[in-house]
Amino acid sequence: MTRQTQPSVGLLWRGRPDEPPPPREQNRLRAIFDGFEAQGARTVALPFYEEAASEIRNQIGELDAVLLRPMTRAARAPEIGSFSA
């Protein structure tokens, strides 16, 4: 079976509601974004904070995969829930 669409990968990390994500060229995950894109994937930035949990959950549901930046135990995001294929 040949895939007809470009795969999509979200990169999720702890964000802040009062701060927009950093510009791509200043994002500390830039190399990861670049690596996925070099392999033909579309990447999506997903800065998480509790107030955006529902929106982030909806975005995740539209993606093929999500890479989580490790969060401390206190900063984990149970509001997102769990996803399985």
DSSP file (Angstrom, degrees, kcal/mol; ACC not computed):
  #  RESIDUE AA STRUCTURE BP1 BP2  ACC     N-H-->O    O-->H-N    N-H-->O    O-->H-N    TCO  KAPPA ALPHA  PHI   PSI    X-CA   Y-CA   Z-CA
    1    1 A M              0   0    0      0, 0.0     2,-0.5     0, 0.0     0, 0.0   0.000 360.0 360.0 360.0 131.2    0.0    0.0    0.0
    2    2 A T        -     0   0    0      2,-0.0     2,-0.3     1,-0.0     0, 0.0  -0.843 360.0-123.5-101.7 131.7    1.4    3.4   -1.0
    3    3 A R        -     0   0    0     -2,-0.5    -1,-0.0     1,-0.1     0, 0.0  -0.581  20.4-168.6 -74.4 129.9    0.7    6.4    1.2
    4    4 A Q        +     0   0    0     -2,-0.3     2,-0.3     2,-0.1    -1,-0.1   0.615  64.3  57.7 -95.4 -15.1   -1.0    9.2   -0.8
    5    5 A T  S    S-     0   0    0      1,-0.0    -2,-0.0     0, 0.0     0, 0.0  -0.805  90.3 -99.6-118.1 158.5   -0.6   12.0    1.7
    6    6 A Q        -     0   0    0     -2,-0.3    35,-0.1     1,-0.1    34,-0.1  -0.582  44.8-115.7 -72.4 129.8    2.3   13.6    3.5
    7    7 A P        -     0   0    0      0, 0.0    35,-3.3     0, 0.0     2,-0.4  -0.333  27.9-143.7 -65.0 150.9    2.7   12.2    7.0
    8    8 A S  E     -a   42   0A   0     33,-0.2    57,-1.4    54,-0.0    56,-1.2  -0.963  15.3-172.8-122.8 136.3    2.2   14.8    9.8
    9    9 A V  E     -ab  43  65A   0     33,-2.9    35,-2.0    -2,-0.4     2,-0.4  -0.992   9.2-153.8-130.4 126.6    4.1   14.9   13.1
   10   10 A G  E     -ab  44  66A   0     55,-2.6    57,-3.3    -2,-0.4     2,-0.6  -0.787   4.9-151.2 -96.8 143.1    3.4   17.2   16.0
   11   11 A L  E     -ab  45  67A   0     33,-2.6    35,-2.6    -2,-0.4     2,-0.4  -0.959  17.8-164.6-114.0 113.6    6.0   18.3   18.5
   12   12 A L  E     +ab  46  68A   0     55,-2.7    57,-3.0    -2,-0.6     2,-0.3  -0.829  17.9 154.4-105.5 132.8    4.5   18.9   21.9
   13   13 A W  E     -a   47   0A   0     33,-1.4    35,-3.9    -2,-0.4     2,-0.4  -0.950  51.7 -79.3-146.6 165.3    6.3   20.8   24.7
   14   14 A R  E     +a   48   0A   0     -2,-0.3    35,-0.2    33,-0.2     2,-0.2  -0.540  55.8 176.8 -70.1 122.4    5.2   22.9   27.7
   15   15 A G        -     0   0    0     33,-4.0    33,-0.0    -2,-0.4     3,-0.0  -0.495  26.7-117.5-114.0-173.7    4.3   26.4   26.7
   16   16 A R  B >   -C   19   0B   0      3,-0.5     3,-1.7    -2,-0.2    33,-0.1  -0.996  13.4-135.9-130.4 136.4    2.9   29.5   28.4
   17   17 A P  T 3  S+     0   0    0      0, 0.0    -1,-0.1     0, 0.0    32,-0.1   0.781 105.2  49.6 -63.0 -26.4   -0.5   31.0   27.6
   18   18 A D  T 3  S+     0   0    0      1,-0.1    -3,-0.0     2,-0.1     0, 0.0   0.376 104.5  67.2 -95.0   5.2    0.9   34.5   27.6
   19   19 A E  B <  S-C   16   0B   0     -3,-1.7    -3,-0.5     3,-0.0    -1,-0.1  -0.984  74.4-137.4-128.9 124.8    3.8   33.8   25.3
   20   20 A P        -     0   0    0      0, 0.0    -2,-0.1     0, 0.0     0, 0.0  -0.381  44.7 -85.0 -69.3 158.1    3.6   32.8   21.6
   21   21 A P        -     0   0    0      0, 0.0     3,-0.1     0, 0.0     6,-0.1  -0.301  55.6 -97.4 -58.8 149.1    5.9   30.0   20.4
   22   22 A P        -     0   0    0      0, 0.0     5,-0.1     0, 0.0    -3,-0.0  -0.298  49.8 -85.6 -65.0 154.0    9.3   31.2   19.5
   23   23 A P    >>  -     0   0    0      0, 0.0     3,-2.1     0, 0.0     4,-0.7  -0.263  44.6-107.8 -56.2 149.3   10.0   31.8   15.8
   24   24 A R  G >4 S+     0   0    0      1,-0.3     3,-1.2     2,-0.2     6,-0.1   0.864 118.8  54.5 -48.7 -45.9   11.1   28.7   14.0
   25   25 A E  G 34 S+     0   0    0      1,-0.3    -1,-0.3     5,-0.0     5,-0.0   0.665 114.2  42.1 -68.3 -14.5   14.7   29.8   13.7
   26   26 A Q  G <4 S+     0   0    0     -3,-2.1     2,-0.3     4,-0.0    -1,-0.3   0.391  86.4 115.3-108.8   0.8   14.9   30.4   17.5
   27   27 A N    X<  -     0   0    0     -3,-1.2     3,-1.9    -4,-0.7     4,-0.2  -0.553  63.7-141.3 -75.9 131.6   13.0   27.2   18.5
   28   28 A R  T 3  S+     0   0    0     -2,-0.3     3,-0.3     1,-0.3    -1,-0.1   0.664 103.0  56.1 -67.5 -14.6   15.2   24.8   20.5
   29   29 A L  T >> S+     0   0    0      1,-0.2     4,-2.3     2,-0.1     3,-0.7   0.227  72.3 114.0 -97.5  13.2   13.5   21.9   18.7
   30   30 A R  H <> S+     0   0    0     -3,-1.9     4,-3.1     1,-0.3     5,-0.2   0.872  72.4  53.9 -52.9 -44.2   14.4   23.3   15.3
   31   31 A A  H 3> S+     0   0    0     -3,-0.3     4,-2.2     1,-0.2    -1,-0.3   0.852 109.0  49.4 -62.9 -33.9   16.7   20.4   14.4
   32   32 A I  H <> S+     0   0    0     -3,-0.7     4,-2.3     2,-0.2     5,-0.2   0.934 111.6  47.9 -70.7 -45.7   13.9   17.9   15.2
   33   33 A F  H  X S+     0   0    0     -4,-2.3     4,-2.4     1,-0.2    -2,-0.2   0.951 113.8  48.4 -55.0 -49.6   11.5   19.9   13.0
   34   34 A D  H  X S+     0   0    0     -4,-3.1     4,-2.3     1,-0.2    -2,-0.2   0.882 109.3  52.7 -60.6 -40.3   14.1   20.0   10.2
   35   35 A G  H  X S+     0   0    0     -4,-2.2     4,-0.9     2,-0.2    -1,-0.2   0.921 111.0  45.2 -64.3 -45.1   14.8   16.3   10.5
   36   36 A F  H ><>S+     0   0    0     -4,-2.3     5,-2.2     1,-0.2     3,-0.7   0.916 114.2  49.6 -64.0 -42.2   11.2   15.2   10.1
   37   37 A E  H ><5S+     0   0    0     -4,-2.4     3,-1.7     1,-0.2    -2,-0.2   0.854 103.6  59.3 -66.6 -33.9   10.7   17.6    7.2
   38   38 A A  H 3<5S+     0   0    0     -4,-2.3    -1,-0.2     1,-0.3    -2,-0.2   0.770 104.7  52.1 -64.0 -24.2   13.8   16.3    5.5
   39   39 A Q  T <<5S-     0   0    0     -4,-0.9    -1,-0.3    -3,-0.7    -2,-0.2   0.342 129.4 -97.6 -93.1   5.7   12.1   12.9    5.5
   40   40 A G  T < 5S+     0   0    0     -3,-1.7     2,-0.2     1,-0.3    -3,-0.2   0.523  78.5 135.0  95.9   6.5    9.0   14.4    3.9
   41   41 A A      < -     0   0    0     -5,-2.2     2,-0.5    -6,-0.1    -1,-0.3  -0.583  53.4-128.4 -88.8 151.4    6.8   14.9    6.9
   42   42 A R  E     -a    8   0A   0    -35,-3.3   -33,-2.9    -2,-0.2     2,-0.3  -0.842  29.5-149.3 -90.7 133.1    4.8   18.0    7.7
   43   43 A T  E     -a    9   0A   0     -2,-0.5     2,-0.4   -35,-0.2   -33,-0.2  -0.804  11.2-164.0-110.2 150.3    5.5   19.3   11.2
   44   44 A V  E     -a   10   0A   0    -35,-2.0   -33,-2.6    -2,-0.3     2,-0.4  -0.996  17.7-133.5-133.4 127.1    3.2   21.1   13.6
   45   45 A A  E     -a   11   0A   0     -2,-0.4   -33,-0.2   -35,-0.2   -35,-0.0  -0.658  21.9-175.6 -78.4 131.8    4.3   23.0   16.7
   46   46 A L  E     -a   12   0A   0    -35,-2.6   -33,-1.4    -2,-0.4     2,-0.5  -0.609   3.1-176.8-129.3  72.1    2.2   22.1   19.8
   47   47 A P  E     -a   13   0A   0      0, 0.0     2,-0.4     0, 0.0   -33,-0.2  -0.602  23.6-146.8 -70.3 122.1    3.1   24.3   22.8
   48   48 A F  E     +a   14   0A   0    -35,-3.9   -33,-4.0    -2,-0.5     2,-0.3  -0.726  31.6 154.3 -99.2 138.5    0.9   22.9   25.6
   49   49 A Y    >   -     0   0    0     -2,-0.4     3,-2.3   -35,-0.2     4,-0.2  -0.948  52.3-106.9-151.0 154.1   -0.7   24.7   28.5
   50   50 A E  G >  S+     0   0    0     -2,-0.3     3,-1.8     1,-0.3     4,-0.3   0.821 115.1  59.7 -53.2 -40.4   -3.8   23.8   30.4
   51   51 A E  G 3  S+     0   0    0      1,-0.3    -1,-0.3     2,-0.1     3,-0.2   0.700 110.1  43.9 -64.3 -17.9   -6.0   26.6   29.0
   52   52 A A  G <> S+     0   0    0     -3,-2.3     4,-3.0     1,-0.1     5,-0.3   0.225  78.3 113.6-108.3  12.2   -5.4   25.1   25.5
   53   53 A A  H <> S+     0   0    0     -3,-1.8     4,-2.6     1,-0.2     5,-0.2   0.887  78.3  46.9 -55.6 -45.1   -5.9   21.4   26.3
   54   54 A S  H  > S+     0   0    0     -4,-0.3     4,-2.0     2,-0.2    -1,-0.2   0.919 114.5  46.7 -64.9 -43.8   -9.0   21.0   24.3
   55   55 A E  H  > S+     0   0    0      2,-0.2     4,-2.2     1,-0.2    -2,-0.2   0.921 114.0  47.8 -63.1 -44.7   -7.5   22.8   21.2
   56   56 A I  H  X S+     0   0    0     -4,-3.0     4,-2.8     1,-0.2    -2,-0.2   0.911 109.2  54.2 -64.0 -42.1   -4.3   20.8   21.5
   57   57 A R  H  X S+     0   0    0     -4,-2.6     4,-1.8    -5,-0.3    -1,-0.2   0.912 109.3  48.5 -58.0 -43.3   -6.3   17.5   21.9
   58   58 A N  H  X S+     0   0    0     -4,-2.0     4,-0.6     2,-0.2    -1,-0.2   0.906 111.5  49.3 -63.9 -41.8   -8.2   18.3   18.6
   59   59 A Q  H >< S+     0   0    0     -4,-2.2     3,-1.3     1,-0.2     4,-0.3   0.917 108.6  53.0 -63.3 -42.8   -4.9   19.1   16.8
   60   60 A I  H >< S+     0   0    0     -4,-2.8     3,-1.7     1,-0.3    -1,-0.2   0.884 101.5  60.8 -60.0 -38.9   -3.3   15.9   18.0
   61   61 A G  H 3< S+     0   0    0     -4,-1.8    -1,-0.3     1,-0.3    -2,-0.2   0.705 102.5  52.3 -62.4 -19.6   -6.3   13.9   16.6
   62   62 A E  T << S+     0   0    0     -3,-1.3    -1,-0.3    -4,-0.6     2,-0.2   0.473  97.5  86.1 -93.2  -4.2   -5.5   15.2   13.1
   63   63 A L  S <  S-     0   0    0     -3,-1.7   -54,-0.1    -4,-0.3     3,-0.1  -0.592  70.2-139.6-100.7 158.3   -1.9   14.1   13.2
   64   64 A D  S    S-     0   0    0    -56,-1.2     2,-0.3     1,-0.3   -55,-0.2   0.795  86.9  -0.5 -80.3 -31.2   -0.2   10.8   12.3
   65   65 A A  E     -b    9   0A   0    -57,-1.4   -55,-2.6     2,-0.0     2,-0.4  -0.987  58.9-149.6-155.6 157.4    2.2   11.0   15.2
   66   66 A V  E     -b   10   0A   0     -2,-0.3     2,-0.5   -57,-0.2   -55,-0.2  -0.997   6.8-154.7-135.1 130.8    3.2   13.2   18.2
   67   67 A L  E     -b   11   0A   0    -57,-3.3   -55,-2.7    -2,-0.4     2,-0.5  -0.921  15.9-149.9-103.2 124.2    6.6   13.6   19.7
   68   68 A L  E     -b   12   0A   0     -2,-0.5   -55,-0.2   -57,-0.2   -57,-0.0  -0.818   8.8-137.2 -97.4 127.8    6.6   14.7   23.3
   69   69 A R        -     0   0    0    -57,-3.0   -55,-0.1    -2,-0.5   -40,-0.0  -0.690  45.6 -94.9 -73.9 132.6    9.4   16.7   24.8
   70   70 A P        -     0   0    0      0, 0.0     2,-0.3     0, 0.0    -1,-0.1  -0.211  46.2-163.6 -53.4 134.8   10.0   15.2   28.2
   71   71 A M        -     0   0    0    -58,-0.1     5,-0.1    -3,-0.0     6,-0.0  -0.885  23.3-106.0-117.5 151.1    8.2   17.1   30.9
   72   72 A T    >>  -     0   0    0     -2,-0.3     3,-0.9     1,-0.1     4,-0.6  -0.303  39.1-103.1 -68.1 162.3    8.8   16.9   34.7
   73   73 A R  G >4 S+     0   0    0      1,-0.3     3,-1.0     2,-0.2    -1,-0.1   0.899 124.1  50.1 -54.4 -42.6    6.3   14.9   36.7
   74   74 A A  G 34 S+     0   0    0      1,-0.2    -1,-0.3     3,-0.0    -2,-0.0   0.752 112.0  48.5 -68.6 -23.3    4.8   18.2   38.0
   75   75 A A  G <4 S+     0   0    0     -3,-0.9    -1,-0.2     2,-0.1    -2,-0.2   0.367  79.8 125.5-101.6   4.9    4.5   19.5   34.4
   76   76 A R    <<  -     0   0    0     -3,-1.0     3,-0.1    -4,-0.6    -4,-0.0  -0.215  59.9-128.0 -63.4 159.3    2.9   16.5   32.7
   77   77 A A    >>  +     0   0    0      1,-0.2     3,-1.5     4,-0.1     4,-0.5  -0.672  37.4 162.5-115.6  76.4   -0.3   17.2   30.9
   78   78 A P  G >4 S+     0   0    0      0, 0.0     3,-0.6     0, 0.0    -1,-0.2   0.715  70.3  76.4 -66.1 -17.5   -3.1   14.7   31.9
   79   79 A E  G 34 S+     0   0    0      1,-0.2   -22,-0.1    -3,-0.1    -2,-0.1   0.750  87.6  59.5 -64.3 -23.0   -5.7   17.1   30.4
   80   80 A I  G <4 S-     0   0    0     -3,-1.5    -1,-0.2     1,-0.2     2,-0.1   0.855  95.9-155.2 -74.5 -34.2   -4.7   15.9   26.9
   81   81 A G    <<  -     0   0    0     -3,-0.6     2,-0.3    -4,-0.5    -1,-0.2  -0.385  25.9 -60.3  87.3-171.4   -5.6   12.3   27.7
   82   82 A S        -     0   0    0     -2,-0.1     2,-0.4    -4,-0.0     0, 0.0  -0.858  43.7-160.2-115.1 151.4   -4.2    9.2   26.0
   83   83 A F        +     0   0    0     -2,-0.3     2,-0.3   -23,-0.0    -2,-0.0  -0.974  11.7 172.4-129.4 141.4   -4.4    8.3   22.4
   84   84 A S              0   0    0     -2,-0.4    -2,-0.0     1,-0.0     0, 0.0  -0.994 360.0 360.0-146.3 151.8   -4.0    5.0   20.7
   85   85 A A              0   0    0     -2,-0.3    -1,-0.0     0, 0.0    -2,-0.0   0.464 360.0 360.0 -88.0 360.0   -4.5    3.8   17.1
